[in-house]
Amino acid sequence: MDLELRGKAALLVGAGRGIGGAAALSLAREGCKVALVARSAADLEARVKECLAAGSPAAYAIAADATDAQQLADAIDRAATALGGLDLLVTLVGGSQPGGTADTLDAGWESAFSRNLWPAVRASRFALPHLEKSAANARARATAEGRDAARQQSAIIHVASIWGREGGGALTYNAAKAALISLAHEQARELAPRGIRVCSVAPGSVLHAGGSWERRQQQDPAGIAAFVQREIPFGRFGTAGELGDVICFLGSPRASWVAGACIVVDGAQSRSF
């Protein structure tokens, strides 16, 4: 299936490695131009090389801290300039920390929301003019060429978690990811008339190099093996590539009627409907 992404411009915020890096690579394979934002310049440069080798016509690394509003705004402007506009925004910034009601102080809550919610809120706002302009241009081209203009949209995809849909994760993480899923749903209704499609993705437990599950596996191999057998019906972790491919599809015109939904990608791990 041709995902109709060739020549499109995608910005991924939080894409140095893991799911974000895999999503960038999936988009690159479809001929998408990509800009990757993360704090680690070394991780970004490695992903950019992979994206170019995979077929991306242009790939850019932008080192920035996405939890800092000014750095994020500057990064988005740089990406839009380098790519010649923006057709797709993917937000992937996140992180979890333990703690309950009594021992998690305001600073802990602020940290959780500054990582898991605020980058998505701000990136949506900063990227909105670019996404809206790209959608209008795409519709105009389609109309001039006698093609279906209704399917020509820009898109925003927020990567949340199954723990934003049901209990199971850390208290602050659950709350922030639930807020992110709600954000995507309401943005979808607000921005559809402006030609922008919004949805969220809820990954289950994903194993990738340098990720939290790899660290836990190294610290407690037997305990993590038992967790996988107990909680994941397929008996294995998900991979970043499996998530990346879903994000790639959802960001494409082939998913033109998927909006407001939270797409669960977890190998049947979660229990919610």
Secondary structure as UniProt FT lines:
FT   TURN            6..7
FT   STRAND          9..13
FT   HELIX           18..29
FT   TURN            30..31
FT   STRAND          33..38
FT   HELIX           41..54
FT   STRAND          59..63
FT   TURN            66..67
FT   HELIX           69..83
FT   STRAND          88..91
FT   TURN            101..103
FT   HELIX           106..116
FT   HELIX           118..144
FT   TURN            145..146
FT   HELIX           149..151
FT   STRAND          154..159
FT   HELIX           162..164
FT   HELIX           171..191
FT   HELIX           192..194
FT   STRAND          196..203
FT   STRAND          206..207
FT   TURN            209..210
FT   HELIX           212..219
FT   HELIX           221..231
FT   TURN            233..234
FT   STRAND          238..239
FT   HELIX           240..250
FT   HELIX           253..255
FT   TURN            256..257
FT   STRAND          262..265
FT   TURN            267..268
//
